[in-house]
Amino acid sequence: MPRRSPRVFGYKGRPPLNRGDAKSTDEGLTGKFSSEEDYGLKIANRYLFIEADGGTKSTMTENNITYTVHKFTSSGTFQITSGQGDVDYIVMAGGAGGGGGANFAGANGGGGAGGLLTGSLTNLEEGNYTVTVGGGGGGSGSGSGGNGGNSVFHTITATGGGGGSRGRGSNGSSGGSGGGGGLERAGGSGISGQGHNGAAGINSSPWNGGAGGGKGSAASGLTGGSHYTNTWDNNLTMAHGGGGGSEGSHSGGGGDGAGNGAGGNSNGGSASANRGGGGGGAGGPNPRTGGSGGSGAVYVRYVSG
């Protein structure tokens, strides 16, 4: 009986595979493969496994898939040293500072959280990819808090949070999430997909400033907008809006990682570093300073080889 030749599998086009089995959107792979096993190995070698440097590296498992995670708490470079494949990202900008000052000093707005974006970039090749981590905006003693700095990974940019307003001075500033407004002033607008709006100041005695928006929700009165839970980093809560300041004894809550608003002649609380929260608005009636926003962070992950 004659010996059969090995079966040959011809292929051209996109590999029909899903994430975890070597997802790719590349259309350029062509060739012949001597077996299904050979086909799978060539796909895996080209699309699934990459090696990279930059930031602080760790591993995690999700849905029975092991990933390598790079965490950047300051600006740097994500360098793919070998391979070609897909990466996931969390890009979080810096949170904004809270407002402060003497004009209805108790009605100072909380800072908005830094914008936060998640997603994937496909088929990245060997090379260097820029990472910029935005700083937190400064709290003010005489006006609106400073906006947070933008964070960037390659082509992805998250926008810094909008500063909280001073008293009757202005509306809250717009940003990734909007800052809280002062007395009789509107909160700033957030960017859809990155964050939410800040709250308006409350025109009643005791006068209150609005809180800043967060990634998870808009602000409500003195309470900052809710956070994002980062499952890549031990369920760390990030991008919470800063609390509004009050002339009374009550202060607005900023949530984990964000600055609490102040009441009764106190400075606003500052947000934690690398969690993108907004700073708290200052309390009154005497002039006080709003809290500073928290700096941002960038996370990149890929399937471990």
N, C-alpha and C positions, 0 to 999 in steps of 0.2 A: 504494500500500500504506500503510495507516495507521501512524503512528509509535507505537511501544510506550512505555508509561510506565515509569519506572525501577522496578526490583524493590524492594520494601520488605521488610525483615527485622524482624519483630516479636520482642521479647524481654522476658521478665520472669523474675526469679530470679537464681540464682548464675551468674556467668560460668563456663563449663566449661573453665577453663584451669588449667595447672599452674605451679609455681614456675619462674621464668625466662621464662614466657609471660604473666605477670601474674596470679599466684595471688591468689585472694580467697575469703573465706568470707561476704562480704556478700550479703544477700538483697534489698537494697533498690533495686537498679538496675532501672529500667523505661524503656520508650521504644521508638521506632521508628528504624530506621537505614536510610539510603538505599542502602547497599552493605555488603559484608563489610568493606571497607577502613574505612568510616566507623565501623562497629561496633568494629573493632579499635582505632582511634584513641581512641574514647571510653572503652573499657576501659582502655587504657594511660594516658590522662591522669588517670583517676580512681584507678586502683589501683596503677600500677607506679612512677611517678616522683614522688618527694618531694624537697624541699630542706630541709636542717636545719643547725643550728649547735650548737656545744658540744664541749668536749674538743679533742683534736688530730685533725685530719682527714687521711686518706690514701685511696688507692684500691688495690684488688686485683682480680685476675681468677681466677675459679674456674669450671670447666666452660664456658668461653667466655662467661661472664657477668661484667660489670664491676660491682663494688660500691664504694660509699663507706663507709669505716670511721671511726667516731668512737671514740677511745681516751680514757678518763677515768682519770687517776692520782690524782685528788683529787675531792672531792665537787663537784657542779655541776648543770647543767640541760641535758638534751637537748631542743632546741626545734625542732619542725617548723614552718618558716616558710611553706611552701606545699605543697599536694598532700595526698594521703591514700593510705596503703598499709601494707605489711607490713615489719617489721624483724626481723632476727635479733639475738641477744644472747649474750654470754659474761659472766656475773656471777660474780666470784671474791671471796670474803671474805678477811679478814686471817688469816694463820697465827698459831699460838699460840707462847708462849714455853716454853723448856725449864726443867725443875726444877733446884733446887740446894739446898745446905744441909749440915749437919753429921752428920745421922743416916744412917750408911752412905752418906756423901757421894758415893761412886763410883757408886751405883746410882740415878742420877737420870734420869727419863724425858725423851725428846724431845717437842717440841710437835707437835700435829697440824696438818696443812695446813688452810687455809681451805676451806670448802665451795665447790664450783664447779658452776654450772648453765648449760646451753646450751639454746637453743630459739628459738621465734619468737613474736612478738605480731602479730596480724593487724589490718589496717584501722585503723591509728592515724591520727587526724585532726590538723589544725593545733593547736598548743598546746605547753605546757611539761610535761616529764616529769622527775621527780626522779631524780637519780643520787647515791647515797651510796657512798663508798669506805671500807671498814673498815680501821682501823689494825691493825698487828701487836701481839700480846700481849707484855708485858714478860717477860724472863727473871728468875727468882728466885734469890736467894742464901740463902733460908731457908724454902723451901716449894715448892709447885707453881707452875709458870709461869702467866702470865695468859692467858686465852682471847683469841682474835682477835676483832676487831669485824666485825659483819655488813656486807655490801654489798647495795645495793638499786638496782634499775632499775624504775621505775614499780611494777608489782604483783609483781615478782620479788625474792625475798630469799634470798641465800646466807648460811649461818650460819658464824660465825667458828670457827676450829679450837679443839680442846680442849687445855688446858695439860698439859705433862708433869709427872709426880709427883716429889716429893722422897723419896728413900730408901725407908724403910719407912712413910712417912707416910700414903699413901693410894693409891687407884687413879688411873690417868690420867683426866683430865677428858673428858667427852663434848663433841662439837661437830660441825662439818661433817665433819672427820676427827678421830678420837679421839687423845688424847695417850698417850704411853707410861707404863706403870706403873713404880713403884719395886720394890725387892727384895720378892719374894713378893706383889706386887700386880698386878692385872689392868690391861690397857690400857683406855682409854676407848672408847666406842662412836662410830662415825661415823654420819652420816645417809644412808640409802639414796638413791642418785641424786646425792648431793653429794660423798661421800668414803667412807673406810673406817676400820676399827678400828685403834687403836694396839696395840702388842705388850706382853705382860707382862714384868716384870722377871725376871732370871735368877738363881736362888738357887744360885749356885756361885761358888767363888773363882777369879778375881777377880769380885766382885759387879758386876752390870751392870744398868742400867736399860733398860726397853724403849724402842723408837723410836716415833715418831708415825706415824699413818696418812696416806696420800696420796690424791689423786683417782683414780689408776690402780689402786691395790692396797692391801691391808692391810700394816702393818709386819711385819717378820720379825726377831725378836731385836733386835739393835742397829741394823739397817738400816731407814731410813725408807721408808714406802710410796711407790710410784712416782708419776710426775708425769702431767700433761696437756700435750699438745703443741698450742700455739696457732698454727694455720696462717694466721690473719689477721695475725699479727705476727712474720713471719720465723721460724716454727717455734719460738717462744719456749717453753721448758719452765716450767711453773707448777704450783703446788699439790703440791709434794713434801713428804713428812713429814720432820721433824727426827730426826737420829740420837740414839741413846741414849748416856748417859754410862757410864764404866767406872772401876773402881778400879785396873784394870791399865793396861798401855800401849796396849791396843787401844781405838780410838774408833769409834763408830758413824757410818756414812756417811749424810748427809742428801740427797745428790744435788744436781743443778744448781738453784741458787736457794734451797735450804734450808740450815739450819745443821747442820754436822757435830757429832756428840757429841764429848765430850772424854774423855781418859784421863789418869791420873797427875797430879792436882792442877792441872787447867787449867779455865778457863771454857769453857762451851759456845759454839759458833760461832753467830753471828746470821745470819738469812736476808736475802736481797736484797729491796730495796723493790719493791713492785708486782708480786710474783710469788707471793705467798700461801703461801710455804713456812713450815714450822715451825722454831723455834729448837732448837739442839742441847742435850742434857742435859749438866750439868756433870760433870767427873771428880773423883775423890777420891784418897786418903781425907780430906784436909783440906777444909774448907768452900770451895766455889767457886760461881760464879753461872752459871745457864743462859743460853743465847743468846736474843735477842729474835726473835719471829716477823716475817715480812715482811708489809707492807701489801698490800691487795688491789688490784683494778682492775676496770673495767667497759668492755666493748666493745659497740658497737651498729653494725650495718651494714644497708644497703638497696641495692637495684639503682640504679645511677647512671643519670640521665636523659641 
